[in-house]
Amino acid sequence: MENKFATCLNCMDGRTQLPVIQWITSQYPVDHVDMITEAGMVEILSSEKYDTKLLKKLNISTINHGSQMIFVVGHHDCAANPVSDELHQKQINLSINVIKNLIPSLPVIGLWLDENFKVKKL
């Protein structure tokens, strides 16, 4: 049986990793989640400040692992992106558009972790 992968662009904050992986694997038919992290990921993506290393990781996940979907995650109380929850969620949506332009063939889904680190699909 072939493993099924998803790709997740997430903040490096350790509080976000397990809730996101558990939510994705419970909601979608994937076995593994490739986690690509940066401090303040959605601020980086939404302002298009990402570098070639991030794109290389994204390509490894989508091409080499055959990832079938991409998730973009933001969270409450982000030390690297200390903006309001409303602005943070807007940045997630902008980030989704950036990723859709880079990889138009895959669905891109936004996730938000609230103050209790409960995952919500945007």
C-alpha positions as CSV (number, residue, x, y, z in Angstrom):
1,M,0.0,0.0,0.0
2,E,1.3,3.4,-1.0
3,N,1.7,6.1,1.7
4,K,-0.4,9.2,1.2
5,F,1.1,12.6,2.1
6,A,-0.1,16.1,2.8
7,T,2.1,19.2,3.0
8,C,1.8,21.7,5.9
9,L,3.3,25.2,5.9
10,N,3.2,26.0,9.6
11,C,4.8,28.2,12.3
12,M,7.8,26.7,14.1
13,D,5.9,27.1,17.4
14,G,6.0,23.6,19.0
15,R,2.5,24.0,20.3
16,T,1.1,23.9,16.8
17,Q,2.6,20.7,15.4
18,L,0.7,17.9,17.1
19,P,-2.7,19.5,17.0
20,V,-2.3,20.2,13.3
21,I,-1.0,16.7,12.3
22,Q,-3.7,15.0,14.3
23,W,-6.4,17.2,12.8
24,I,-5.2,16.7,9.2
25,T,-4.9,12.9,9.6
26,S,-8.3,12.6,11.2
27,Q,-10.0,14.8,8.6
28,Y,-8.3,13.7,5.3
29,P,-7.1,10.3,3.9
30,V,-3.4,10.9,4.5
31,D,-0.8,8.8,6.4
32,H,1.9,11.5,6.8
33,V,2.1,15.2,7.0
34,D,5.3,16.9,5.7
35,M,5.8,19.8,8.1
36,I,7.6,22.8,6.7
37,T,8.1,25.4,9.4
38,E,9.2,29.0,9.8
39,A,8.7,31.4,12.6
40,G,5.7,33.5,11.5
41,M,5.1,31.4,8.3
42,V,1.9,33.2,7.2
43,E,3.5,36.6,7.5
44,I,6.4,35.4,5.4
45,L,4.1,33.8,2.7
46,S,1.6,36.6,2.6
47,S,4.2,39.2,2.1
48,E,6.0,37.0,-0.4
49,K,9.3,37.0,1.6
50,Y,9.9,33.3,1.3
51,D,13.2,32.1,0.0
52,T,14.4,29.3,-2.4
53,K,14.9,26.9,0.5
54,L,11.2,27.0,1.4
55,L,10.3,26.4,-2.3
56,K,12.8,23.5,-2.4
57,K,11.1,21.9,0.6
58,L,7.7,22.4,-0.9
59,N,8.8,20.8,-4.1
60,I,10.3,17.8,-2.3
61,S,7.0,17.3,-0.5
62,T,4.7,17.7,-3.5
63,I,6.9,16.1,-6.2
64,N,9.0,13.5,-4.4
65,H,6.5,12.5,-1.8
66,G,3.5,13.0,-4.1
67,S,1.6,15.2,-1.6
68,Q,-2.0,15.6,-2.6
69,M,-2.9,18.7,-0.6
70,I,-1.3,21.7,1.1
71,F,-2.2,23.3,4.4
72,V,-1.3,26.8,5.5
73,V,-1.4,27.3,9.3
74,G,-1.5,30.4,11.5
75,H,-2.1,30.5,15.3
76,H,-3.1,32.7,18.2
77,D,-0.3,34.2,20.2
78,C,2.4,33.9,17.5
79,A,5.6,35.4,18.9
80,A,7.1,35.9,15.4
81,N,3.9,37.5,14.0
82,P,2.3,39.5,16.8
83,V,-0.7,40.8,15.0
84,S,-4.4,40.6,15.8
85,D,-6.2,37.2,15.2
86,E,-8.2,39.0,12.5
87,L,-5.1,40.2,10.6
88,H,-3.4,36.8,11.1
89,Q,-6.4,35.0,9.5
90,K,-6.3,37.5,6.6
91,Q,-2.6,36.6,6.1
92,I,-3.5,32.9,6.0
93,N,-5.9,33.7,3.2
94,L,-3.3,35.7,1.3
95,S,-0.8,32.9,1.8
96,I,-3.3,30.4,0.3
97,N,-3.4,32.6,-2.8
98,V,0.4,32.7,-3.0
99,I,0.7,28.9,-2.7
100,K,-2.1,28.4,-5.3
101,N,-0.2,30.6,-7.7
102,L,3.0,28.5,-7.1
103,I,1.3,25.1,-7.3
104,P,-2.1,25.5,-9.0
105,S,-2.6,21.8,-9.4
106,L,-3.2,21.1,-5.6
107,P,-5.8,22.2,-3.2
108,V,-4.6,24.6,-0.6
109,I,-6.5,24.8,2.8
110,G,-6.1,27.3,5.5
111,L,-6.1,26.4,9.2
112,W,-6.3,28.5,12.3
113,L,-5.4,27.5,15.8
114,D,-7.3,29.4,18.4
115,E,-6.2,30.4,22.0
116,N,-6.7,26.7,23.1
117,F,-4.8,25.4,20.0
118,K,-8.0,23.9,18.6
119,V,-7.8,23.7,14.8
120,K,-10.4,25.4,12.7
121,K,-10.6,25.2,8.9
122,L,-10.9,28.7,7.3
